[in-house]
Amino acid sequence: MSHNLAQCQTLVKRAAEAGAKALFLPEASDYIGGSPSESVSLAKTIDDSPFVVGLQKLAKSHNLYINVGLHEPTSPPSSKILNTLLWISNSGDVLEQTRYKKLHLFDLDLSKVDGPVMKESNNTIAGDTIVPPFDSPIGQVGSQICFDLRFPEPAIRLRRLGANIIVYPSAFTVPTGQMGHWETLLRARAIESQCYIVAAAQCGRHNEKRTSYGDSMVVDPKGLIVGRLSKVKNSDDEKVGAREPELLVFELDEKVVEDARNGIPLQRRTDVYPEI
Ligand SMILES: O=C(O)CNC(=O)[C@H](CS)NC(=O)CCC(=O)C(=O)O
């Protein structure tokens, strides 16, 4: 966790130097556990987490808003954790009303085709609400996490609630990334919601068992990829923890959101299908 905080510190400094107002970090930025039980045992409440307290100090000292995915224990404590997204203000406060818990958990069984088996629901409790988009120095931010990107409904709902940016902090798997799911789904969410999509992704090998695909990107509301970072090519070549953090600096333009929405008006037939 202290290693991850140091990596985040590097990114905070570089983002502040570049004049950024907000920094978007991936899902599970605090740690990726070696096993489901290790993930549970490492989770700390926000007030007791040196990782969160460290980020709060950095946000304040660098006058930067920070969006960060992490694990936290349930309240009251249980044998499971929450997959949470926090918004920390530039004065270092965790803004409680913006705290989002991943709605869709990643349960995967590709054992029949020699693929991985992952069951996030074994150790994680899903959230049960869409958090309304919140105001930020770069626009109205709607929150989603990783596997949520496979579901168009919450993205459309967030747009209806006023979002012009939707975030998908992630730790995507290499096989599904290589199948094109990551890029295709992110672009689809951008095109149908006509929002900017900010997708900060973990990249590289975390431990013997897990590697994340990477390919962080910003997609504009017309569906164009307007910035992207490295991705894993061959997971066998990856060494544990060998990658340095990368930063994508991008300026969002409110005018592009307006142009996208005026150019292709999406009048929903909610008289035919129910409103989401
Ligand atoms: O495990 C943690 O600590 C943090 N959580 C994750 O990394 C989650 C659950 S394993 N990963 C995904 O949702 C990947 C989805 C994906 O790759 C796909 O939809 O194809």
The ligand as a Tripos MOL2 file, in Angstrom:
@<TRIPOS>MOLECULE
LIG
   20    19     1     0     0
SMALL
NO_CHARGES

@<TRIPOS>ATOM
      1 O1         -9.7560   -7.2730   -7.4960 O.co2     1 LIG1
      2 C1         -9.6400   -6.1280   -7.0150 C.2       1 LIG1
      3 O2         -9.0220   -5.9080   -5.9810 O.co2     1 LIG1
      4 C2        -10.2710   -5.0020   -7.7560 C.3       1 LIG1
      5 N1        -11.2650   -5.4510   -8.6620 N.am      1 LIG1
      6 C3        -11.0460   -5.7790   -9.9390 C.2       1 LIG1
      7 O3         -9.9370   -5.7170  -10.4300 O.2       1 LIG1
      8 C4        -12.2290   -6.2230  -10.7470 C.3       1 LIG1
      9 C5        -12.7520   -7.4960  -10.1700 C.3       1 LIG1
     10 S1        -11.6650   -8.8790  -10.2430 S.3       1 LIG1
     11 N2        -11.9080   -6.3590  -12.1460 N.am      1 LIG1
     12 C6        -12.8340   -6.2140  -13.0980 C.2       1 LIG1
     13 O4        -13.9880   -5.8850  -12.8460 O.2       1 LIG1
     14 C7        -12.3580   -6.4960  -14.5200 C.3       1 LIG1
     15 C8        -13.4920   -6.5890  -15.5350 C.3       1 LIG1
     16 C9        -13.0160   -7.1350  -16.8210 C.2       1 LIG1
     17 O5        -11.8430   -7.3490  -17.0350 O.2       1 LIG1
     18 C10       -13.9820   -7.4120  -17.9080 C.2       1 LIG1
     19 O6        -15.1570   -6.9900  -17.8020 O.co2     1 LIG1
     20 O7        -13.5910   -8.0510  -18.8950 O.co2     1 LIG1
@<TRIPOS>BOND
     1     1     2 2
     2     2     3 1
     3     2     4 1
     4     4     5 1
     5     5     6 1
     6     6     7 2
     7     6     8 1
     8     8     9 1
     9     8    11 1
    10     9    10 1
    11    11    12 1
    12    12    13 2
    13    12    14 1
    14    14    15 1
    15    15    16 1
    16    16    17 2
    17    16    18 1
    18    18    19 2
    19    18    20 1
@<TRIPOS>SUBSTRUCTURE
     1 LIG1         1 GROUP 0 **** ****
